[in-house]
Amino acid sequence: MLTPFAALLAASLAALPSSVLAQEQIVFDSVHNATTIVGTWSSGNKAVKTGSGFVNPANQTFKYPTTAGISYSFDDNGHYEIARYRFKSNATDPNCITGIVNWVHGNYQLLGNGSIVFIPFGDGFQQIQDPCAAQSNFLEDYNITELAQSWRIFQDATAGPKLHIFQFDGAPLAPQFLVSPTPIMVPTRMLRNVSSSTTPTTSLTAQNALVNTNRASTITSRSAWSVMAVVASAGVIGVASALL
């Protein structure tokens, strides 16, 4: 179930004219998008893949891949799923390496300016392992509405279609390769109960233009202006007035 603010954002995007959101505006060709984004994509040696082979949402457990990486899946009905397994180094203490396993799914929108908005269902979570922290191993909810500035699919000479996703600030994610044209995903709906007492509310930060539901806060005028920044960057200025 979407938080009220995320639901409002989703509803506002859905209400936009087809000229803004239509996927037909995106040209599929060899120098832009060699194929549709639908399917399952995976980085590196493709050890990380979305679906039940990576996560069990019902009991909030992960099946750890052999190596780190990311995987994105998209279906043709507007659903996505993301699996991430990564390590974060500590410059002051090389022995304090943090491991993060992350999973989230929900609905996505391909905007007419080439960006992607990812809106979670609200049942995502992640596990963080830090041997040097006071709490070395813990689970937490992860439900962030993310904005990808742009995406491209190229035809690699040896590996086939290669997906490049650029984050909200233009920073590239690791390139991903198509591992299945049919998306490998868990059921595209809420898969675990999230009690109202532990479900955080939604806040949109001005710095990174992401809706972060891991921090409880009210929707302030600053949040509303942040939404305007996101909407304006996507060429959808008309949504802002509906969110104020």
C-alpha positions in Angstrom: 0.0 0.0 0.0 1.4 3.4 -1.0 1.9 6.1 1.6 -0.5 9.1 1.1 2.2 11.3 -0.4 3.6 8.6 -2.7 0.0 7.8 -3.7 -0.6 11.4 -4.5 2.5 11.6 -6.6 1.6 8.4 -8.5 -2.0 9.6 -9.1 -0.7 13.0 -10.3 1.7 11.3 -12.8 -1.1 9.0 -13.9 -3.3 12.0 -14.6 -0.9 13.7 -16.9 -1.6 14.0 -20.6 -0.5 11.1 -22.7 1.8 13.5 -24.6 3.9 13.8 -21.5 4.1 10.1 -20.3 3.7 8.2 -23.6 6.4 5.6 -24.0 6.0 6.1 -27.8 8.0 9.3 -27.5 11.1 7.2 -26.8 12.8 6.1 -30.0 14.0 2.5 -30.1 17.0 2.4 -32.4 20.6 1.1 -32.3 22.1 4.3 -31.0 19.5 5.0 -28.3 17.5 2.0 -27.2 18.3 -1.2 -29.1 15.4 -3.0 -27.6 12.5 -2.4 -25.1 13.4 -2.1 -21.4 11.1 -5.1 -20.5 12.9 -8.1 -19.0 15.4 -8.8 -16.3 18.8 -7.1 -16.4 21.9 -7.9 -14.3 25.4 -6.3 -13.8 28.8 -7.9 -13.8 28.8 -11.6 -13.9 25.0 -11.6 -13.5 25.1 -13.3 -10.0 22.4 -10.9 -8.7 19.0 -11.4 -10.2 15.6 -10.2 -9.1 12.9 -12.7 -8.2 12.4 -15.5 -5.6 16.0 -16.7 -6.1 17.1 -13.5 -4.4 14.5 -12.6 -1.8 11.6 -14.0 0.3 9.5 -11.0 1.2 7.1 -13.0 3.5 9.8 -13.6 6.1 12.2 -10.8 5.1 15.2 -13.0 4.1 17.7 -12.9 1.3 19.5 -15.6 -0.6 23.0 -14.1 -0.9 24.5 -14.1 -4.4 28.1 -15.3 -4.9 29.2 -11.8 -5.9 27.9 -8.2 -5.5 25.9 -6.5 -8.2 22.5 -5.0 -9.1 19.5 -6.3 -11.1 16.5 -4.4 -12.5 13.3 -6.0 -13.9 10.5 -4.4 -15.8 7.3 -5.8 -17.1 5.0 -4.3 -19.8 2.3 -3.5 -17.2 4.3 -0.8 -15.4 5.8 -3.0 -12.6 9.5 -3.0 -11.6 11.7 -4.9 -9.2 15.2 -4.0 -8.0 17.8 -6.3 -6.3 21.0 -4.8 -5.0 24.0 -6.5 -3.2 26.9 -4.1 -2.5 29.8 -3.4 -0.2 30.7 0.0 1.2 34.3 0.5 2.3 35.5 2.5 5.2 38.4 4.8 4.4 39.5 5.1 8.1 39.4 1.4 8.8 39.7 -1.0 5.9 38.5 -3.9 8.1 35.1 -2.2 8.5 33.4 -3.1 5.3 29.6 -2.7 5.3 27.5 -5.2 3.3 24.1 -4.1 2.1 21.4 -6.3 0.5 18.5 -4.4 -0.8 15.1 -5.3 -2.4 12.2 -3.2 -3.6 9.4 -3.4 -6.1 6.5 -1.3 -7.3 5.3 0.7 -10.3 7.4 2.7 -12.7 6.7 5.4 -15.2 8.7 6.1 -18.4 8.5 9.9 -18.7 8.5 11.6 -22.0 11.9 13.3 -21.3 13.6 9.9 -21.0 13.6 9.7 -17.2 12.1 7.0 -15.1 10.1 7.3 -11.8 10.1 4.3 -9.5 7.2 4.2 -7.0 7.4 1.4 -4.4 4.5 -0.7 -3.2 5.7 -0.1 0.4 7.0 -3.6 1.4 10.7 -3.2 0.4 13.5 -3.8 2.9 17.2 -4.2 3.2 19.7 -5.9 5.5 22.8 -4.1 6.6 25.9 -5.9 8.0 28.6 -3.7 9.6 31.1 -5.6 11.8 32.3 -2.3 13.4 28.9 -0.9 14.3 27.1 -1.1 17.6 24.4 -3.2 15.9 26.3 -5.4 13.4 23.4 -7.0 11.6 19.9 -5.5 11.2 16.9 -5.3 8.9 15.1 -2.1 8.0 12.3 -1.0 5.7 13.4 0.4 2.3 10.7 2.3 0.3 12.1 5.2 -1.7 10.5 6.7 -4.7 13.5 7.1 -7.0 14.1 9.2 -10.1 16.5 7.9 -12.8 17.5 10.9 -14.9 17.8 8.8 -18.1 18.4 5.4 -19.5 19.9 3.9 -22.7 20.1 0.4 -24.2 23.0 -0.4 -26.5 23.8 -3.6 -28.4 27.0 -5.0 -27.1 29.0 -6.8 -29.8 29.4 -9.9 -27.6 27.0 -9.7 -24.7 23.9 -8.5 -26.4 21.6 -5.7 -25.1 23.2 -3.6 -22.4 21.2 -1.3 -20.1 22.6 2.0 -18.8 20.7 3.8 -16.0 21.7 7.2 -14.8 20.7 8.3 -11.3 18.9 11.5 -10.4 22.2 13.4 -10.5 23.4 11.9 -13.7 25.8 9.4 -12.0 25.8 6.1 -13.9 24.9 2.7 -12.4 26.9 -0.3 -13.3 25.9 -1.5 -16.8 23.4 -4.3 -16.9 22.9 -7.1 -19.4 19.7 -8.8 -20.4 19.4 -12.1 -18.7 15.8 -12.8 -19.5 13.4 -11.1 -21.9 10.6 -12.3 -19.7 10.9 -10.5 -16.3 12.0 -12.6 -13.4 9.9 -11.1 -10.6 8.0 -12.0 -7.4 4.2 -11.3 -7.6 3.6 -7.6 -8.4 1.7 -6.6 -5.3 2.3 -6.0 -1.6 3.8 -9.2 -0.2 4.2 -8.6 3.5 2.2 -6.9 6.2 3.7 -3.5 7.2 2.0 -2.3 10.4 0.9 1.4 10.6 3.0 1.8 13.7 6.2 0.9 11.9 5.5 2.2 8.4 7.3 5.5 8.0 5.6 8.4 6.4 6.9 10.0 3.2 9.3 12.9 2.9 10.8 14.4 -0.2 14.2 15.8 0.3 15.3 18.9 -1.6 18.9 17.6 -2.0 18.3 14.5 -4.0 14.7 14.7 -5.1 13.8 11.3 -3.9 10.8 10.4 -1.7 12.2 8.7 1.3 9.7 6.7 3.3 12.3 5.5 5.8 12.1 8.8 7.8 9.0 9.9 9.5 8.1 13.5 8.7 5.2 15.7 7.7 4.9 17.2 4.2 6.1 20.7 4.7 6.2 23.5 2.2 9.8 22.7 1.6 8.8 19.2 0.6 6.2 20.6 -1.8 8.8 22.9 -3.4 11.1 19.8 -3.7 8.3 18.0 -5.6 8.1 21.0 -7.9 11.8 20.7 -8.7 11.4 17.0 -9.6 8.3 17.7 -11.6 9.9 20.6 -13.4 13.0 18.5 -14.2 10.7 15.9 -15.8 8.9 18.6 -17.9 5.7 18.2 -15.9 5.3 21.6 -14.2 1.5 21.2 -14.0 1.7 18.5 -11.3 3.2 20.9 -8.8 0.1 22.9 -8.1 -1.8 19.7 -7.3 0.7 18.8 -4.6 0.8 22.2 -2.8 
